[in-house]
Amino acid sequence: MTNSFKDIKAWQYAHQFVLDVYKAVRQFPAEERFALSSQFLRAAVSIPANIAEGYKRLSKQEKLRFMNISQGSVEECRYYILLSKDLDYFTTETHNSLNEKIEKVSWFLNAYCKGIKNNSGVED
């Protein structure tokens, strides 16, 4: 049982991912500040924000809708990680580190969604 969205492992990993993305995009060239950097940060922040928002929703359908938005943002971030590497904005180390972290976020988010689907204590 959780008392807050902050108790959810998927949220915890997603929040750390956001902090890491903020650090990583500081490596981008200045001209990317309002382009890729902005898009990447928006997508990253969307992951834990939607987990938090969905946490208090009463129905499974509502909860899962917000988790699905988070899952979409995970995929968007996967692309931004790849694009940043291909544009030589990230070192291999930064690329690999963010890839590992987004995989962990995805795994825990998918597990949380399965838990919601299987929880008979949540209304349909």
C-alpha positions in Angstrom: 0.0 0.0 0.0 1.2 3.5 -0.8 0.5 6.7 1.0 1.7 9.0 -1.7 2.7 9.0 -5.4 6.3 9.4 -4.0 6.1 5.8 -2.7 5.7 4.4 -6.2 8.9 2.9 -7.5 8.1 3.9 -11.1 7.7 7.5 -9.9 11.0 7.4 -8.0 13.0 6.2 -11.0 11.2 8.6 -13.3 12.0 11.5 -11.0 15.6 10.6 -10.9 15.6 10.3 -14.7 14.3 13.9 -14.9 17.1 15.1 -12.7 19.6 13.3 -14.9 18.1 14.7 -18.1 18.3 18.2 -16.7 22.0 17.7 -16.1 22.6 16.0 -19.4 21.0 18.7 -21.6 23.3 21.3 -20.1 25.9 19.8 -22.6 23.7 20.8 -25.6 24.8 23.8 -27.7 23.1 27.1 -26.9 21.0 27.0 -30.0 19.3 23.9 -28.8 18.0 25.6 -25.6 14.6 26.2 -27.1 14.5 23.3 -29.4 15.6 19.7 -28.6 16.5 20.6 -25.0 13.0 22.0 -24.3 11.2 19.1 -25.9 13.4 16.5 -24.1 12.8 18.2 -20.7 9.0 18.5 -21.3 8.8 14.8 -22.2 10.9 13.7 -19.2 8.9 15.8 -16.7 5.7 14.4 -18.2 6.6 10.8 -17.0 6.6 11.4 -13.2 4.0 14.2 -13.5 1.4 11.8 -15.0 2.2 9.1 -12.6 1.6 11.6 -9.8 -1.6 12.8 -11.4 -3.0 9.4 -12.1 -2.2 8.2 -8.6 -5.3 9.9 -7.1 -7.7 8.9 -9.8 -10.3 6.5 -8.5 -11.1 4.3 -11.5 -8.7 1.8 -13.2 -9.5 3.4 -16.6 -8.5 6.9 -15.4 -5.4 5.6 -13.6 -4.3 3.6 -16.7 -5.0 6.6 -19.0 -2.4 8.7 -17.1 0.1 5.8 -16.9 -0.3 5.4 -20.7 0.5 9.0 -21.2 3.7 8.4 -19.1 4.5 5.4 -21.3 4.2 7.6 -24.4 6.6 10.1 -22.8 9.0 7.2 -22.0 9.1 6.3 -25.7 9.5 10.0 -26.7 12.5 10.2 -24.3 14.0 7.1 -25.8 14.0 8.8 -29.2 15.5 12.0 -27.7 18.3 10.0 -26.1 19.1 8.4 -29.5 18.9 11.7 -31.4 21.1 13.5 -28.9 23.7 10.8 -29.3 23.4 10.9 -33.1 23.9 14.7 -33.1 27.0 14.2 -30.9 25.4 16.1 -28.0 25.9 13.2 -25.7 28.9 11.1 -25.0 28.6 7.4 -25.3 28.7 7.3 -21.5 25.8 9.8 -21.1 23.8 8.0 -23.8 24.3 4.6 -22.2 23.5 5.9 -18.7 20.2 7.6 -19.8 19.3 4.5 -21.8 19.7 2.3 -18.7 17.7 4.7 -16.6 14.8 5.0 -19.1 14.7 1.2 -19.4 14.3 0.9 -15.6 11.6 3.6 -15.6 9.8 1.7 -18.4 10.0 -1.6 -16.5 8.7 -0.3 -13.3 6.0 1.7 -15.0 4.8 -1.4 -16.9 4.8 -3.4 -13.6 2.8 -0.6 -11.9 0.2 -0.7 -14.8 -0.1 -4.5 -14.4 -0.7 -4.0 -10.7 -3.4 -1.5 -11.4 -5.1 -3.9 -13.9 -4.9 -6.8 -11.4 -6.0 -4.8 -8.3 -9.6 -5.7 -7.5 -9.6 -2.9 -4.9 -9.7 -0.3 -7.6 -13.0 0.5 -9.3 -13.5 -0.2 -13.0 
